[in-house]
Amino acid sequence: MTSQSEVQTPGQRLRTLISDEVPPELSEPAAGLKARRPNLIAALRDLWAARQIIRTVTERNLRVRYKQSYLGFAWAILTPVGLLCGLLILFHRVAAFASSDGLPYPLFAFVGLLAWTFFSAGTATGASSVLNDKALLNKSRFPREVFPLSSVAVAGVDAAMGLVPLAVLFVLEGRLPAATTPVAVVPLLVLIVFTTGTALAFSAVVVHLRDIRLALPIVLQIGLFLTPIAYGLDLIPAWARLPYCFLNPVAPVIDSFRRTVLLGEMPQWGYLAAGGATALVVLIGGYALFKRLEGSFADVA
């Protein structure tokens, strides 16, 4: 005889898992969210206590995303490869763009694409994450930021799979990653901080302003061309590079990846610091905004 757990829908199974994994200190009803406004220190403590829920939601999202598709996780590889082909045709062949450092253009462009697709996917899916799981908003008071954080984690898994075609490109070009590659951890941290901050901010605002969810893909498409992916940071006028890095932290991250992984150089620390400062402000501000609006999610969504 089929047990009740075997016929549960994915959403029901997730609710069961969340109910089992919510720590006792987070077990008050969701209505309790409106009664108090936790400070950021308390919110971070609650989030750490519920860290297993992030893993549960991330695993659920990965399964659902590629469920019933013939290629499955291969789509995580095909997406950046398809974008690379588009850049090679449009910018390298038609517009005659080339790397100013003499790097093979496919490697040059693909390193930028990996960074951008992580940021774009984490921001876009994170923005809709709370609305997509609105059925869970009235359940136990687990931290709602697990939804955008799990979206960033899923984008990270996809980006990690994108390292496979990057390795293939290294082989085809007869090159090896530079000895300074471990330094790429620093710009990677900046990228994760910035993506997490944008995902948190947009996920909170989209609950109240649904038009942003429709406009965000357009903004990200425009950002693809305004970010030095098909071209280098050196194409930006020297006087504008520092303000540009403040406004677009992904730009110095991509430049740093190219320098550390492909050229064997250190990042341009001034530009990376500018991007890092903005990323930190976005993370703190995005998290504060999320916690500020969290109490109204169940009513508005």
For each residue, the residues with C-beta under 8 A, 3 or more apart:
1:
2: 6 7
3: 6 7
4: 7 8
5: 8 13 16
6: 2 3
7: 2 3 4
8: 4 5 12 13 16
9: 12 13
10: 13 14 60 63 64
11: 14 15 135 136
12: 8 9 15 16
13: 5 8 9 10 16 17
14: 10 11 17 18 56 57 60 136
15: 11 12 18 19 135 136 139
16: 5 8 12 13 19 20
17: 13 14 20 21 53 56
18: 14 15 21 22 53 56 136 139 140 142
19: 15 16 22 139 140
20: 16 17
21: 17 18 50 52 53 56
22: 18 19 26 27 50 53 140 141 142
23: 26 27 49 50
24: 27
25: 46 49
26: 22 23 46 49 50 140 141 142 143
27: 22 23 24 140 141
28: 32 140 141
29: 32 140 141
30: 33 137 138 139 140 141 298
31: 34 35
32: 28 29 35 36 141
33: 30 36 141 294 295 298
34: 31 295 296
35: 31 32
36: 32 33
37: 291 292 295
38: 42 43 46 291
39: 42 43
40: 43 44 284 287 288 291
41: 44 45
42: 38 39 45 46
43: 38 39 40 46 47 143 145 287 291
44: 40 41 47 48
45: 41 42 48 49
46: 25 26 38 42 43 49 50 143
47: 43 44 50 51 143 145 146
48: 44 45 51
49: 23 25 26 45 46
50: 21 22 23 26 46 47 53 54 142 143 146
51: 47 48 54 55
52: 21 55 56
53: 17 18 21 22 50 56 57 142 143 146
54: 50 51 57 58 146 149 150 153
55: 51 52 58 59
56: 14 17 18 21 52 53 59 60
57: 14 53 54 60 61 133 146 147 150
58: 54 55 61 62 150 153 154 157
59: 55 56 62 63
60: 10 14 56 57 63 64
61: 57 58 64 65 150 151 154
62: 58 59 65 66 154 157
63: 10 59 60 66 67
64: 10 60 61 67
65: 61 62 154
66: 62 63 69 72 73 75
67: 63 64
68:
69: 66 72 75
70:
71: 74 75 78
72: 66 69 75
73: 66 76 77 161
74: 71 77 78
75: 66 69 71 72 78 79
76: 73 79 157 158 161 162
77: 73 74 80 81 161 162 164 165
78: 71 74 75 81 82
79: 75 76 82 83 117 158
80: 77 83 84 110 113 114 117 162 165
81: 77 78 84 85 165
82: 78 79 85 86
83: 79 80 86 87 113 117
84: 80 81 87 88 106 109 110 113 165
85: 81 82 88 89
86: 82 83 89 90
87: 83 84 90 91 92 109 113 229 230
88: 84 85 91 92 93 105 106 109
89: 85 86 92 93 94
90: 86 87 93 94 95 230
91: 87 88 94 95 97 109 230 231
92: 87 88 89 95 96 97 98 105 109 230
93: 88 89 90 96
94: 89 90 91
95: 90 91 92
96: 92 93
97: 91 92 105 230 231
98: 92 105
99: 102 103 104 105 108 232
100: 232 234 235
101: 108 232 258 262 263
102: 99
103: 99 107 108 258 262 263
104: 99 107 108 169 173 175
105: 88 92 97 98 99 108 109
106: 84 88 109 110 169 172 173
107: 103 104 110 111 166 169 170 173 175 262
108: 99 101 103 104 105 111 112 232 258 262
109: 84 87 88 91 92 105 106 112 113 229 230
110: 80 84 106 107 113 114 165 166 169
111: 107 108 114 115 166 254 257 258 261 262
112: 108 109 115 116 227 228 229 230 254 257 258
113: 80 83 84 87 109 110 116 117 162 229
114: 80 110 111 117 118 159 162 163 166 257
115: 111 112 118 119 191 250 253 254 257
116: 112 113 119 120 223 224 227 229 250 254
117: 79 80 83 113 114 120 121 155 158 159 162
118: 114 115 121 122 155 156 158 159 191 195
119: 115 116 122 123 155 191 194 195 198 250
120: 116 117 123 124 220 223 224
121: 117 118 124 125 154 155 158 159
122: 118 119 125 126 151 152 154 155 156 195 196 198 199
123: 119 120 126 127 195 198 199 202 216 220
124: 120 121 127 128 216 217 220
125: 121 122 128 129 151 154 155 199
126: 122 123 129 147 148 149 151 152 195 198 199 200 202 203
127: 123 124 148 199 202 203 206 212 213 216
128: 124 125 131 132 203 206 213
129: 125 126 132 133 147 148 150 151 199 203
130: 133 134 137 144 147 148 203 204 206 207 297 301
131: 128 134 206 207 210 213 301
132: 128 129 147
133: 57 129 130 136 137 147
134: 130 131 137 297 298 301
135: 11 15
136: 11 14 15 18 133 139
137: 30 130 133 134 144 297 298 301
138: 30 298
139: 15 18 19 30 136 142
140: 18 19 22 26 27 28 29 30
141: 22 26 27 28 29 30 32 33
142: 18 22 26 50 53 139 146
143: 26 43 46 47 50 53 146
144: 130 137 147 290 294 297
145: 43 47 148 149 200 287 290 291 294
146: 47 50 53 54 57 142 143 149 150
147: 57 126 129 130 132 133 144 150 151 203
148: 126 127 129 130 145 151 152 196 199 200 202 203 290
149: 54 126 145 146 152 153 196 199 200
150: 54 57 58 61 129 146 147 153 154
151: 61 122 125 126 129 147 148 154 155 199 203
152: 122 126 148 149 155 156 192 195 196 199
153: 54 58 149 150 156 157
154: 58 61 62 65 121 122 125 150 151 157 158
155: 117 118 119 121 122 125 151 152 158 159 195
156: 118 122 152 153 159 160 192
157: 58 62 76 153 154 160 161
158: 76 79 117 118 121 154 155 161 162
159: 114 117 118 121 155 156 162 163
160: 156 157 163
161: 73 76 77 157 158 164
162: 76 77 80 113 114 117 158 159 165 166
163: 114 159 160 166 167
164: 77 161 167 168
165: 77 80 81 84 110 162 168 169
166: 107 110 111 114 162 163 169 170
167: 163 164 170 171
168: 164 165 171 172
169: 104 106 107 110 165 166 172 173
170: 107 166 167 173 175 176 177
171: 167 168 174
172: 106 168 169
173: 104 106 107 169 170
174: 171
175: 104 107 170 262
176: 170
177: 170 181 261 262
178: 181 260 261 262 263 264 265
179: 264
180: 183 184 259 260 261 264 265 266
181: 177 178 184 260 261
182: 185
183: 180 186 260 266 267
184: 180 181 187 188 256 257 260 261
185: 182 188 189
186: 183 189 190 256 267 272
187: 184 190 191 252 253 256 257 260 267 272
188: 184 185 191 192 253 257
189: 185 186 192 193
190: 186 187 193 194 249 252 253 272 275 276 279
191: 115 118 119 187 188 194 195 249 250 253 279
192: 152 156 188 189 195 196
193: 189 190 196 197 276 279 280 282 283
194: 119 190 191 197 198 249 250 253 275 278 279 282 283
195: 118 119 122 123 126 152 155 191 192 198 199
196: 122 148 149 152 192 193 199 200 283 286
197: 193 194 200 201 279 281 282 283 284 285 286 287
198: 119 122 123 126 194 195 201 202 282 286
199: 122 123 125 126 127 129 148 149 151 152 195 196 202 203 286
200: 126 145 148 149 196 197 203 204 283 286 287 289 290
201: 197 198 204 205 282 285 286 289 290
202: 123 126 127 148 198 199 205 206 212 216
203: 126 127 128 129 130 147 148 151 199 200 206 207 290
204: 130 200 201 207 208 286 289 290 292 293 294 297
205: 201 202 208 209 212 289 293
206: 127 128 130 131 202 203 209 210 212 213 216
207: 130 131 203 204 293 296 297 300 301
208: 204 205 293 296 300
209: 205 206 212
210: 131 206 213 214
211: 214 215
212: 127 202 205 206 209 215 216
213: 127 128 131 206 210 216
214: 210 211 217
215: 211 212 218 219
216: 123 124 127 202 206 212 213 219 220
217: 124 214 220 221
218: 215 221 222
219: 215 216 222 223
220: 120 123 124 216 217 223 224
221: 217 218 224 225
222: 218 219 225 226
223: 116 120 219 220 226 227 248 250
224: 116 120 220 221 227 229
225: 221 222 230
226: 222 223 248
227: 112 116 223 224 248 250 251 254
228: 112 231 232 233 235 236 251 254 255
229: 87 109 112 113 116 224 254
230: 87 90 91 92 97 109 112 225
231: 91 97 228 235
232: 99 100 101 108 228 235 255 258
233: 228 236 241 251 252 254 255 268 271
234: 100
235: 100 228 231 232
236: 228 233 240 241 244 251
237: 240 241
238: 241
239:
240: 236 237 243 244
241: 233 236 237 238 244 245 271
242: 245 246 270 271 274
243: 240 246 247
244: 236 240 241 247 248 251
245: 241 242 248 249 251 252 271 272 274 275
246: 242 243 249 274 275 277 278
247: 243 244 278
248: 223 226 227 244 245 251 275
249: 190 191 194 245 246 252 253 274 275 276 278 279 282
250: 115 116 119 191 194 223 227 253 254 275
251: 227 228 233 236 244 245 248 254 255 271 275
252: 187 190 233 245 249 255 256 267 268 271 272 274 275
253: 115 187 188 190 191 194 249 250 256 257 272 275
254: 111 112 115 116 227 228 229 233 250 251 257 258
255: 228 232 233 251 252 258 259 267 268 271 272
256: 184 186 187 252 253 259 260 267 268 272
257: 111 112 114 115 184 187 188 253 254 260 261 262
258: 101 103 108 111 112 232 254 255 261 262 263
259: 180 255 256 262 263 265 266 267 268
260: 178 180 181 183 184 187 256 257 263 264 265 266 267
261: 111 177 178 180 181 184 257 258
262: 101 103 107 108 111 175 177 178 257 258 259
263: 101 103 178 258 259 260
264: 178 179 180 260
265: 178 180 259 260
266: 180 183 259 260 269
267: 183 186 187 252 255 256 259 260 271 272
268: 233 252 255 256 259 271 272
269: 266 272 273
270: 242 273 274
271: 233 241 242 245 251 252 255 267 268 274 275
272: 186 187 190 245 252 253 255 256 267 268 269 275 276
273: 269 270 276 277
274: 242 245 246 249 252 270 271 277 278
275: 190 194 245 246 248 249 250 251 252 253 271 272 278 279
276: 190 193 249 272 273 279 280
277: 246 273 274 280 281
278: 194 246 247 249 274 275 281 282
279: 190 191 193 194 197 249 275 276 282 283
280: 193 276 277 283 284
281: 197 277 278 284 285
282: 193 194 197 198 201 249 278 279 285 286
283: 193 194 196 197 200 279 280 286 287
284: 40 197 280 281 287 288
285: 197 201 281 282 288 289
286: 196 197 198 199 200 201 204 282 283 289 290
287: 40 43 145 197 200 283 284 290 291
288: 40 284 285 291 292
289: 200 201 204 205 285 286 292 293
290: 144 145 148 200 201 203 204 286 287 293 294
291: 37 38 40 43 145 287 288 294
292: 37 204 288 289
293: 204 205 207 208 289 290 296 297
294: 33 144 145 204 290 291 297
295: 33 34 37
296: 34 207 208 293 299 300
297: 130 134 137 144 204 207 293 294 300 301
298: 30 33 134 137 138 301
299: 296
300: 207 208 296 297
301: 130 131 134 137 207 297 298
